[in-house]
Amino acid sequence: MDYSRYFRDYPDKDGYFGEYGGRHVPPELEKPFREVADAYQSICHSAEFINELRRIRREFQGRPTPVYHCNRLSRHLGNCQIYLKREDLNHTGAHKLNHCMGEGLLAKFLGKKKLIAETGAGQHGVALATAAAYFGLECEIHMGLVDIAKQAPNVTRMKILGAKVVPVSRGLQTLKEAVDSAFESYLASYEDSIYCIGSALGPHPFPLMVRDFQMCVGLEAREQFKEMTGILPDAVCACVGGGSNSAGMFSAFLADPVDIYGVEPLGRGPGKGDHAASITFGKKGTLHGFDSYVLEDENGNPDPVYSIASGLDYPSVGPEHAFWKDLGRVNYVTATDEEAVDAFFKLSRYEGIIPALESAHAIAYAMRLAKEMQTGAILVNCSGRGDKDVDYIVERFGYGENYKFPEA
Ligand SMILES: *Cc1c(COP(=O)(O)O)cnc(C)c1O
């Protein structure tokens, strides 16, 4: 594969990365999604759009976020040096705002009035409500009743930001039903609205668009790391849920002599229902409008998934990751709940940075890799901050002093 041509060749015009991706939607939705794809293809090369997005990133989001050398953590582990890309310092505390601001700006350029999305844990809902407030757009977030009860603080944030939270009471009252409900609402109002997906997945053009909007993470980090050290890192590492923060990070390094690691959540272990490691244990299939690796049974029903990090528990993965897996360009590996919690405490204690449990998966794997590599440098994407996770962690693990971690 010639990676210098990669971005011109993939995805193809139908949204395929090799055999993954595409756009499998009900015929009624084909037209609105095609319109968004056409609009994006022209706008993404427009200087006006790009410059406006750059200004927003600088003035509103606080970008570039820094790259930070974890001196004390690295010394604790040996001689290999760990660096973090600090997406936890992006406005709202995670990388998700990067694509929500892009989607909001696209909506504005298209003259739409409303942003529609579903949310599970509420992180995407909060980021999108933030974008909607910034652009003066209406925002409608569909959320299962079960999730509304579990994620009360995020529901409060969305409402403060002016979003309308639509409670979904059908079925299991969680993410899947919220997706159906959001799709129906979009179908009824697509002339005026745009559907905003929360990761680098879904029907074309979303995997492409979200990847592009997240690429600021990798492009900044690559330049910053080179400026700090004069060279490139030996390895780059990020957690993979739907695959947006990792796609943004990895795509800047595809053509470089750098090892790339995507870390999937192994949860309680490899048993069905105990993890959400879709690439590691999944098989080729179709879910939510695109082809990729899917965790599903013989009848094509998605498996139940689990992770301590609610942002990682999705039974499939963005199609570009499936492609990178098959190309052998990215190594897909795993970290368990326990390893993530261990990394959560170590980063807090050694560096004064409390990471999101999602990000702690990437840090956990980097800690393991640092011991194996012994020398060199690893650049890890710290996709978000851990404030949202502290109550749950303390309830289950106390303050970390008395808990025996696997490595100890
Ligand atoms: C949502 C979330 C993730 C997982 O989503 P990706 O699309 O895989 O990046 C990771 N980290 C944080 C902090 C999140 O909020």
The ligand as an SDF file (V2000), in Angstrom:
LIG
                    3D

 15 15  0  0  0  0  0  0  0  0999 V2000
  -16.7010    8.5230   23.3800 C   0  0  0  0  0  0  0  0  0  0  0  0
  -15.3210    8.4670   23.9010 C   0  0  0  0  0  0  0  0  0  0  0  0
  -14.3720    7.5430   23.3990 C   0  0  0  0  0  0  0  0  0  0  0  0
  -14.7000    6.4930   22.3740 C   0  0  0  0  0  0  0  0  0  0  0  0
  -15.0940    6.9570   21.1370 O   0  0  0  0  0  0  0  0  0  0  0  0
  -14.2000    6.8390   19.8210 P   0  0  0  0  0  0  0  0  0  0  0  0
  -15.1380    7.2160   18.7400 O   0  0  0  0  0  0  0  0  0  0  0  0
  -13.7020    5.4360   19.7120 O   0  0  0  0  0  0  0  0  0  0  0  0
  -13.0800    7.7940   19.9660 O   0  0  0  0  0  0  0  0  0  0  0  0
  -13.0730    7.5860   23.8810 C   0  0  0  0  0  0  0  0  0  0  0  0
  -12.7140    8.4700   24.8230 N   0  0  0  0  0  0  0  0  0  0  0  0
  -13.5800    9.3720   25.3480 C   0  0  0  0  0  0  0  0  0  0  0  0
  -13.0970   10.3090   26.3930 C   0  0  0  0  0  0  0  0  0  0  0  0
  -14.9130    9.3940   24.9020 C   0  0  0  0  0  0  0  0  0  0  0  0
  -15.7750   10.2800   25.4320 O   0  0  0  0  0  0  0  0  0  0  0  0
  1  2  1  0
  2  3  1  0
  2 14  2  0
  3  4  1  0
  3 10  2  0
  4  5  1  0
  5  6  1  0
  6  7  2  0
  6  8  1  0
  6  9  1  0
 10 11  1  0
 11 12  2  0
 12 13  1  0
 12 14  1  0
 14 15  1  0
M  END
$$$$
